[in-house]
Amino acid sequence: MRLIYFAVPGRAEASRLALSLSGMEWENVLVNGETFQKMKADGELPWGMLPVLETPEGTLAESSAILRYIGKYAGLIPEDDYQNAKANEFLDGMGPLARALDTTFGLSDADERIRLRKALFETGGAGSNNVQILENKVGESVSGWAANTDDLSIADLKLFTELFGLFSGNYDGIEPHVIARYPNLMKYHDKVSNDERIKNHYDGTTKDDLCWTYLPGAFDQFK
Ligand SMILES: N[C@@H](CCC(=O)N[C@@H](CS)C(=O)NCC(=O)O)C(=O)O
């Protein structure tokens, strides 16, 4: 398997984590904008975007589809049908948060980009509204896992990597202290980052790495 994406966590990190937990052999292929454009022009991207997963049977696109596929090999798909459906619901339910930010990625005017991103996380902004939904969801979970599953699932990989990854400082205008204001999400961060499987995966990650947001206590200083 080859997972192809840019050199950031973004929409590939959940699948990277799942691939690593699966124990399968896989290659983490990092590309720049030029290679992306070439792959696109050459028709190598089913939907014209990254990430894609190259499998022995063909190329799979869409980050959630890739996660669902790899999740099976990593033992992260709940056996119970209802729990499985709720994990899938969670994956789909996170769509609006990603889409709220998508509009800011193509802006080359840095001041405008920062202004729009800050506005997203002000009271009533689309980012805030969507994060509040996630805050409520993890607060309601009896098991503490994102989709109230019995154990860690693909929903946790997506929530943990995509949400906290947004607040790494890599996206100008989105600052770490914003997410530190959500107590349920901070408690959830403690749970997932201290889970042995996750902790082992990020062992060796330093605070200078973009993945610092996945380390235990990452946001403590911003609370
Ligand atoms: N729904 C897709 C969205 C993928 C997406 O937005 N990919 C971005 C990078 S995060 C991309 O390839 N952007 C380049 C472009 O659109 O030209 C997914 O979840 O995989």
The ligand as an SDF file (V2000), in Angstrom:
LIG
                    3D

 20 19  0  0  0  0  0  0  0  0999 V2000
  -13.1700   15.0910    0.3310 N   0  0  0  0  0  0  0  0  0  0  0  0
  -11.7700   14.9450    0.0610 C   0  0  0  0  0  0  0  0  0  0  0  0
  -11.1200   16.3020    0.0780 C   0  0  0  0  0  0  0  0  0  0  0  0
   -9.6690   16.2090   -0.2860 C   0  0  0  0  0  0  0  0  0  0  0  0
   -9.0110   17.5700   -0.3520 C   0  0  0  0  0  0  0  0  0  0  0  0
   -9.6370   18.6370   -0.1430 O   0  0  0  0  0  0  0  0  0  0  0  0
   -7.7250   17.5210   -0.6800 N   0  0  0  0  0  0  0  0  0  0  0  0
   -6.9590   18.7380   -0.8030 C   0  0  0  0  0  0  0  0  0  0  0  0
   -5.7750   18.7130    0.1460 C   0  0  0  0  0  0  0  0  0  0  0  0
   -6.3040   18.6260    1.8270 S   0  0  0  0  0  0  0  0  0  0  0  0
   -6.4130   18.8260   -2.2180 C   0  0  0  0  0  0  0  0  0  0  0  0
   -6.0770   17.8350   -2.8230 O   0  0  0  0  0  0  0  0  0  0  0  0
   -6.3210   20.0660   -2.6950 N   0  0  0  0  0  0  0  0  0  0  0  0
   -5.7340   20.3770   -3.9620 C   0  0  0  0  0  0  0  0  0  0  0  0
   -6.7180   20.9440   -4.9430 C   0  0  0  0  0  0  0  0  0  0  0  0
   -7.9290   20.8910   -4.6800 O   0  0  0  0  0  0  0  0  0  0  0  0
   -6.2520   21.4380   -5.9650 O   0  0  0  0  0  0  0  0  0  0  0  0
  -11.1430   14.0100    1.1060 C   0  0  0  0  0  0  0  0  0  0  0  0
  -11.5910   14.0060    2.2600 O   0  0  0  0  0  0  0  0  0  0  0  0
  -10.2220   13.2680    0.7330 O   0  0  0  0  0  0  0  0  0  0  0  0
  1  2  1  0
  2  3  1  0
  2 18  1  0
  3  4  1  0
  4  5  1  0
  5  6  2  0
  5  7  1  0
  7  8  1  0
  8  9  1  0
  8 11  1  0
  9 10  1  0
 11 12  2  0
 11 13  1  0
 13 14  1  0
 14 15  1  0
 15 16  2  0
 15 17  1  0
 18 19  2  0
 18 20  1  0
M  END
$$$$
